[in-house]
Amino acid sequence: MNEEIDLEEWAPGFVILITLVGGALRVLLLGTKGMWLDETFSVWMASHSPSELMQWVVRIDQHPPLYYFLLHDWIALTGETAYDVRLFSALLGAATIPLIYLIGKRLSGVVMGLAAAVFLALSPFHIYFAQETRMYTLLTFNAAVAIYALAWLLTDAHSVAPIGRQLRDYLHTWRTATAAAADGAAVLRDVGAPPRGWRGWFSRQRRAPLQTIAADLAWVVFVIFSTATMLTHNTAVLFPLAANIFVFGLLLFQRLNKSGAPPSLQAPALGNWVKAQIAIFLLWSPWLYFFIQQARAVDQHFWIPAPTWDVVLQTLRSFLNASAPMPAGQAAIIWGLYALVLGLGVVHFRRKLARFWFLAILFAVPFLGELLVSLRRPIFYDRTLIWITLPLLLLLAAGVAQLKNRFLIIAVVGILGAINLFSTADYYRFHRKEDWSTPAGYVANFAEPGDLVLFNSNFVVIPFNYYFKDYEELYSIQVTKQGLPRDLIADGVLEPQMTEADIPGLLALLRGRERVWLVYSHNAYTDPQGLIPKTLATQMKLTQTRDFYGGQVQLYEAP
């Protein structure tokens, strides 16, 4: 008992320390790796005005606009170097750590919350995406806030009261206290008037503490951040689906089990839940038309391959520990340990099954949902599911809490944390991103006025320009850049494939040119037949090549 009290008192300090460690790991070597294709695309999108940005999102992207709008404002404040733009993701990743602690504490106490915070802080999977200029840590942060608000509603008896009643009672109490203070001012003048200004406001809060409107605040937070989650990534529409499956299942169980023991979670009033869902839909509905447009485009043609069992298993392994390949025996021990702790997490909730199903449904419904959609058009992708690692890590933390013994808890958290740190070290040392600074510098060094720079994909013009524009401004380089087979700006097609029908257009571009550069990257998707270099070889002589991580630069000159 005393140990629990001590831990409760020390928990805020531990959370701050864990968050600082997790934040440091997310910022460590943040700007050292090159900005790859998707990251530079994020910067390119965010560099437009809000109206232009919205047009490009609808025209060529498959994601909602929230992340790009926030990144637009962030760049205006900080700049667009690799460190600056990645810092936004790193800070969001760090801010999610105390949130998972709060969820764990709400569901099962301080031990579960602290263990979950440690696992998230040291997660290689989350550290990796916290160092990317993409929307995935924003997705996780928004989902974490929404899950915490939902967990609060499921554990607060006031969630069955009509939405807004607590706020009305609070305002009534506040006004009554204010009126009473005003009416008694003359009487109290001799012994001292009541405090005014900010001191008076805090004095009144003692009469009507904010705790009395916690449920109403939770409803507001749940609605806002559920909407924000869906406006961060389109696949996040599976979040409200999972939440509704759980809540309606809980409501049904409570109705059928009136004579039995009450579940460990209390479903909110049906009317409140329906109102919240309507509010979420209304806030999200301005994006609905564009969501349908993007969904149709993805259904017609998308690059993600169909998921295999190996892909599914690798995704599950990555969620827990994105480690480099290990010897079979070592891997079996590590994954056996994870399986054991997860099993203990199930045992931990054996008397609180509703809490287990809460976490299980939040994890399983989006996971299985993407797999089901992939039967028609593959969309299953580990990073789009990053937010469902939160309930998975919470279940792992529940297994730690089940151990009871303090020294055993510390040992297991230490072992799993050390495994994650080794994997994180592998990421820092060995993981490479596309190196677009090399082709940009190489072309800038040897470019001559009038050169034509071709790209086998109009998409890869963006990462090339991210590094090349500084050389253009510094050395006044005069070259013409052109994506193939069509230009991104003029045609608004992100990654068209080169076909034989596009060869006459390429030949027209070559006419009268003395020197032509080809930046060749991502060609397996955009030029699978190698038509561009084959055509160039029939018209000009290949005189220089330079490999870089992610592609090759070729220089062709007229014979």
N, C-alpha and C positions, 0 to 999 in steps of 0.2 A: 504493500500500500504506500509506504513512504517512498519507495523507488518510483512508483508512478507519479506521485506528487512532485518529486524532484525532477523527473523527466519533463513533466508538464511545464515547470518553471523554466527549465533550461532550453526547452524546445525552440523558442523564437531565436535565441542565439545560435543554436545548431542550424536552423534553417538559413539564417543569414550567411553563416560560414559555408554551408553546402552550396548556396546560390553563388557566392563569390568564387568558389572553386569551379563550379560549372561554367560561370561566366568567363573565368580566366581560360579554361580549356577551349571555349568557343572563340575567344579573341586571339589565342596563341597562333602565331604565324598566319594571321588572317589574310594579309595582302601578298603573301609570297608566291602562291600558286596562280597560274595564269587564269584569266577570265575566259571561260569557254563559251561555246555558241549560245546556249540558253541564257546564260548570265548577261552577256552583252545585249541579247535581245530584250531582256528586262530593262536594261539601262536605256536602250534605244526607244522603247515604248514610253518609258517614264520621261524622256527628254522632250516629248511633245506637249503642247498645251492640252488642258483637260478635254476640250472638245475634239481636237485631233486624235488624242489618245483613245477616246471612246470610239471614234470611227475606225481606227486601226484594230482595236480589240474585236469589234464585230466583223471586220472585213477579213482578217487573216489569223486570228488567234482562236484558241479553244478554252480560254479561261475567262472568268469574270474580271471586272476592272478594279476591284478594291485594292489589291496589292499594288498595282501600277500607280493608282492615284496617291497612295501613301508614299511610295518610293519617289514619286515626282516631287512631293513636298520635302522629303528627306534629302534628296539631291540638291534642292534649292538651298537647304541649310548647310550641308556638309561638302558637297562636291561629288564627283563621279569616279574617283580612283577606286581600285579594287578594294582597298581597305575601307573606304568610306561607305560604299554601297553594301558591302557585306556586313558592316557593323550593324546595320538595321536588323538583319536576320539574327545576328549573334545576340543582340540585346533582347529581342523577342524570345529567343530560345532560353536565355537566362531567366527572363521574367516568368516563364512557364514553370520553373522549378518550385517556387513557393506555392503555386496554384495546385500542383499535384499533391503537395504536402497537405494543403487544406482539404482536398477531396478525400485523401486517405484518412486524415484525422476525423473528418465528418462521418465516414463510413465505419471506421473501426478503431479509432484512437491514435495517439501520438506515435506509437511504434510503427504502425503501418504507414503513417504519413511521412515520417522521417526516412524509412527504408525506401519508399517510393521516390522521395526527393533525391536520395543518393543514386538510385538506379537511373533516374532521368539525367541527373547532372553528369554522370560518367558514361552515358550511352553513346557508343561510337556512331550509331545510326543518326542520332539527333545532333551530335557534334558535327558530323559531315554536312548535314543540311543547314545547320546554323552558320556554316561558312560558305553558303551559296546565295547568290543574288536571285533567289526565287521565292515563291509564295508559301513554301511548305512550313516554315516556322510560324508564320502568321496564321496559317491554317490550324496548326497545333495550339497556338496561344488562344485563338478565338474558341476553339472546341473545348479547351480546358476551362475557360471561364463559364461557358454554357453548361458543361458537365457539373461544375461546382455548384452553379445556381440550381440545376436540377436535383443534385444530391441534397441540397439544403431543403428544397420544397418537399422531397420525399421523406425527410426526417424532421420536418417541422409541422406540428399539429395545426398551426394557423393557416396552412396552405389550403385547408378545406373551407375557410372563411371566404366570402366574396372578395374578389380582387378590388383593392381600394379602401376596404373598410378600415384596415390598420392605419392607413395614411389619414383618413378622415378623423379617426379617433385621436391620432397624434396631433393633428392641427387643432382639433377642438381643445385638447389638453393644453397645447401651447398658447392658444388665444385666451383660455380661461386663466392660465397662470399670469399672462400679460395684463389682463383686465384686473385681476385681483391685486397685482402689484401696483397698478395705477390708482385703483380705488383706495388702497391703503397707504398711499404715499404720504398723505397729509398726517395720518396718524403716526407713521413711522419716522417722520422728518426729525423729530426730537431725538430719536435713538439711532438714527442713521438710515438714509434712503436706500432702497434696493439698488444694486449695481446696474449701470447702464452700459450700452455699447456691447462689445464682444464679451465682456465679463457677464453682463446680464443674459446674453444668449446662452453661454455655457451654464449659467445658473438655472435657466429654464430647462436645459437638457437633463438636468438631474431629476426634474419632475417628470419629464417625458423622454426617457432615453431612446436613442435610435434603434435599440434592440426591439422596441415595440413595433417597428415597421419593417422588420427584417424580411418577412414573407413577401410583402409587396415589392420591396427592393429586389428580392430574388426573382420575382416574376418579370420585372422590367429588364433585369440583367439577362435572364434566360432568353427573352424575346429578342433583345438587341444582338446578343452574341450568337444566337442560333442563326439569325439572318446574316450576320457578318461572316460566319463560317461558310454559309452557302455562297456568299458573294466573294469568297476567297478562292474556292475551287468548285467546279461544277459537280464533281463526284460527291461533294459533301451534302448533296440532297439526300444521301443515305443516312445522314445524322438524324434529321427529324423522323425519318422512317423508323430507325432503330428506337428512338425515344418513344414514338407512338406505339410501336409493338410492345415495348415493355410496360408503359403506363396502362394501355388498354388491357393487356394481359393481367396486370396487377388489379385493376378495377374488377375484371371478371372473376378473378380468384377471390377477392374480398366479398363479392356478392354471393358466390357459391359456397363460401366457407364461413358463413356467419356464426356457426356454432363452435368452430374450432379455434385454435390459438391464432391471434392476429399475426400477420406477416411482419417481418422486421423493418419493412418500409411501408409507409402510409401513402397510398395514392392520393393525389390532390383531387379536389372536387371536379366532377366531370365538366361542369359549366366553366370553371376556371381554365381547365385544360383546353377546352374547345376555343375559348376566347383567346388564349395564348397562341394557339395554332393559327387562328384567323389573323391575329396581329402579325405573326411571322410571315404568313403568306402575303399580306398586304404590303409589308415592308420590302419583301423580295420581289413582288409582282412586276415592278417596272423592268426587271431584268428578264422576265419570263419569255417575252418574244425573242430576245436575243439568245437566250438559253436554247430555245427550240431551234433557232438557226444554226447555232454551233453544234448542237446534237445531230442535226441532219448532215452537216458537213463531215463530222466524225464518222457517222454511219456510212457515208458514201466512200470515204477513203481516209485511212489512218495508218500510221507507221508501226504501232505496237504489234508485235507478233502474238499469236494465240498462246495463252499460258499452258505450260506443260506441268506435270507433277514435279519435275525438278525445279521449275521456276517457283511453284507454290511453296515447296519445302525451303528453298533458298530465301524466299521472302520471310517466312516464319523465323528462320535462323537470323536473318538480318535484323528483325525487330528486336531480338534479345541481345544480339552481339554480332555486329557487322565485322567479323574477324576474317583475317587472311586464311587461306587453306592450312589445315593442321593435319598432323599424322592421324590415322584412323583411330588408334587407341586413345590418344589424347582428346580428340574430338568427342569420342563416345563418353568419356568421363565427364567432360564439361557439359555436354547436352543432357547426360544423365542427371547431373546435379541440378540443372535448370528444371528438368522434368520433375524431380523430387520436390523442389521448392514450390513449383506450381501446384503439384498434387497436395502439398500441405496447405496451400492457399484455398483449395476446394474444401479441405477438412476444416479450415478455420471458419468457414461460413456454413458449416453443417447445420447449425442451429439458427442461422440467419440466411436462409436460402434466397430470399428476395434480393439481398445485397449481392450474392454471387450472380444471380441471373441478371441483375442490373449491369454488372461489368461484362458478363459473358455475351449479352445481347448487343451491347455497344460495340464489342469487338467483332462478333460473328456476323451480324447482319450486313455491315458494309463490306466485309471480306467476301462473304458468299455472294453479296449483291454484285460486286464487280466481276466475279467469276461467272455468274449467270448472264450478265450483259455480254460478257466476252464470248458466249456461245454464238451470238449474232455478229458482234463487232468487238474485237479485243480491246479492252481498256484497262485490264488488270496490270497495275504498276505499283511497286512498293511505296514510292514516295507519295503517291496520291492517297495512300492509306496511313500515312505517318501518324495521324491523330489517333488511330485506334490502338497505337502502342500504349497510350495512357491507361486504358482499362487493363491491358495485358501486364504492364509494370505494376499496377495497383494489385492485381491478383498475385503477382510474384512477391510483392511486399506483404500481402496477407499471409503468405507462407512463412515469411520471416517472423511475423508477429505471432504465429502459431507456436514457434519454438519456445516462447516464454522465458527461458533462461537468458539473462542479460549477456553473459559471456559467449553463449552459443549464437545469439543474435549478432553480436559484434563479429564473431568469426565468419559466419556465413555471408554477412554483408561485405566484410573485408575481402573474402575470397572472390565473390562475384564482382566486386568493385575492381579488384586487381586484374581479373580477366578482362574487364572492359578497358582498363587503362592500357594493358598490353595491346589490345586491338586498336585503341586510339593512337598509341605510339606508332603502330604500323601504318595507320592512315597518314600521320604527319610525315613519316619517313619515305613511304613508298608510293602513295597514291599520286597519280599525275593527272592534271587536267590539260585540255587542248592548249597548245602553245601558239597563240596567234600573234604574239609579239615577234616571233622569229620570222614568219613570212612578211609581216609588215615592215620590219627593219631591213630584210633582205631586198625587197622590191625598192624600198626607199633608197638604199645604198647604190643600186645599179640602174635605177630608172633614168630615162632620158625624156626630154620634152616630146610630147606626141605619142608616147607609148599607150597601148591599149591593155588594160588589165581585165581579163575575163575570169569569171567564177562559174564553176559547174553548177552552182546553186545560187540563186539570188539571195538566199537566206545567209550564206556565209560571207556576203559582202559586209554584213553588220559587225561580226567580230573582227574582221580585217580592218574595217574603218575605225573601230574603237581604238586601235593602236596606231593606225596609219595617219590619222588626222593630225596628230602632233607633229609628225615629220612634214606633212604638207604645209602646215602653217610656219614651221621653223625654217624650212629650206625652200619654200615656194615651189614645190614639186607640181608639175603640170602633166597629169595623166588622165586618161578617160577610163572609168570603171563601168563594167557592164556584167550583170548577171545573166545566166543562160538557163533555159531557153527564152525566158521573158524577164523583164525588169520588175523588181519588187514595187518601186514607187509608181511606175506607169501602169502596171497591170494588176497590182494588188494580189498576186498569187505567191504564197510563201515558199513552197518547194515543188515546183512543177518538174516532171520528169522529161529528160531529153529524149526525143524520138527522131526517127529518120526524116519526118516531115519538117523538123526544125533545122536541118542541115543547110538548106538554101539561105535561111536568115543568118546563120553563122558565117557562111561564105561571104555574104554581103558585108558583114562587119569587118572581115579580114581584108577586103578589097582596098588597095592603096596603102596598107599598113606595112611599115618596115620591121617593127618589133611588137610582139604580142606576148604578154605574160598570162599564164594560166595558173590560178590558185585552185588546186584540186583537192576537195575534201568532202566527206559524206557522199561520195559518189556511188556507193552501193545502193543508195536509195534514189538519187537524182539522175545518175547516168550509169545505170547498171550494165549497159552494153559498151561503155567506154567510147561513145561516139564523138565526144568533144576532142580528146587528144588524137584520135584516129583522123578526124577531119583536119585538124591543125597540121598533122604530119604530112598530109597530102599536098599542102600548100606552102609550108615553111619548114625550116630546119631547126631541130631542137638543139640549142647551144648551151643551156645551163639548166641544172636541176638542183633543188635544195629540199631535202626531207625535213619535216617538222612533225612534232607529236600531234597527229590529227590530220596529216595530209602531206602534200608536196607542192612546191612552186616550180614551174617550168617556164623557161624563156625560149620563145620561137622567133627566128629572124628570117627575113626574106632572103632567098638564095641569091 
